[in-house]
Structure formats: C-alpha cells, structure tokens
Amino acid sequence: MARVSYNEGLAHRIEAACDFYVMPSRYEPSGLNQMYSLRYGAIPIVRATGGLDDSVVDFTEDAKRANGIKFQEYSARALAKAIRKALALYQQPDLLRRFRHNA
C-alpha cells in the first residue's frame, strides 16, 4: 500500500519502529528527523553536515556519548560503509543499547 499524503502520526510511528534511520543529506541546516529518531531510539546514520553534524555523536568522536553513525563524503561508497557499521553495531546488543540510551 502506498500513501501519497502527509500524516504526522504515521510519520512518528514509522520512525519509532525503526532500528536505524538513514539521512544522507547533502545539506541540512537544522534537521528535525534525526532528533525524532534519537528520541525514539532509532540510531541515525547521517552525513556530517549542518544540524546533523551538531546533534549526532559518532563513536569515533566520543565512544561514551555516541548516539549515531556519521560519514563525511557525499557518496554511495561512504553511505554503504556507514550502513555496514550499523549492521556491525546491530550485532553487538550491549553497545547498541548504549547508543540508544545516549540517544
């Protein structure tokens, strides 16, 4: 089923049901979706730009406060590498739980 309309309640339920939320923006001045994702415990996978870079903490930046996965280069290769990191994180329940707690 496809829905071609905006439904705020449905949008929040979809994000709340995610384990990860992919947001590979080229430009993002503030970004709200990653904030919703953090609140729901859906780990954001973001390109480090604008508000995404400000609100998501990657493991390489601060292992104790990590709450998401960031990549720098705007390319399919960089995005694929970030997704592979997410899959590896998913295989480590204790670490995944810490990311969610930090989020």
C-alpha positions in Angstrom: 0.0 0.0 0.0 1.3 3.5 -0.8 0.1 6.6 0.8 0.7 9.9 -1.1 0.0 12.4 1.7 1.4 13.6 5.0 0.2 12.0 8.2 2.1 13.2 11.2 1.0 10.3 13.5 2.0 7.8 10.9 5.4 9.5 10.3 6.2 9.3 14.0 5.1 5.6 14.2 7.3 4.7 11.3 10.4 6.4 12.9 9.5 4.8 16.3 9.5 1.4 14.6 13.0 1.7 13.1 16.2 0.4 14.4 18.2 2.8 12.3 17.2 6.0 10.4 19.2 6.9 7.3 19.5 10.6 6.5 22.3 11.1 3.9 21.6 14.8 3.3 24.0 16.9 1.2 22.9 20.0 3.1 20.8 20.1 6.3 20.6 23.5 8.1 18.9 22.1 11.2 17.2 18.8 10.8 14.3 17.5 12.9 14.0 13.9 11.7 17.3 12.9 13.3 16.1 14.5 16.6 12.9 12.4 16.4 15.0 9.3 15.7 17.2 10.0 18.7 14.1 10.4 20.9 12.7 7.1 19.6 16.0 5.2 19.9 16.3 4.7 16.1 20.0 5.2 15.6 20.6 7.9 12.9 23.0 7.3 10.1 23.8 10.8 8.8 26.2 12.7 6.6 28.1 15.1 8.8 26.6 18.4 7.7 24.7 21.2 9.5 22.3 20.2 12.2 23.0 16.5 11.6 26.7 17.0 12.5 25.7 19.1 15.5 23.2 16.6 17.0 24.7 13.2 16.2 27.8 11.9 18.0 29.8 9.2 16.2 31.7 6.5 18.1 35.0 7.9 16.7 34.3 11.3 18.2 33.3 10.2 21.7 32.8 6.5 22.5 31.0 7.2 25.7 28.4 9.6 24.3 28.0 8.0 20.8 24.4 8.0 19.6 24.7 7.6 15.9 26.8 7.0 12.8 28.3 9.8 10.7 30.1 9.8 7.4 31.8 12.8 5.7 32.0 12.2 1.9 28.8 12.6 -0.1 29.0 9.3 -2.0 27.3 6.0 -2.2 30.5 4.3 -1.1 30.6 6.4 2.1 27.0 5.7 2.8 27.4 2.0 2.2 30.3 1.9 4.7 28.2 3.7 7.3 25.4 1.2 6.8 27.9 -1.7 7.3 28.9 0.0 10.6 25.3 0.0 11.6 25.0 -3.7 10.8 28.1 -4.4 12.9 26.6 -2.3 15.7 23.3 -4.3 15.5 25.3 -7.5 16.1 26.6 -6.1 19.5 23.4 -5.7 21.7 25.2 -4.1 24.7 26.8 -1.4 22.5 23.6 -0.9 20.6 21.7 -0.5 23.9 24.3 2.2 25.0 23.8 4.1 21.7 20.1 4.1 22.4 20.5 5.1 26.0 22.7 8.0 24.8 20.1 9.0 22.2 
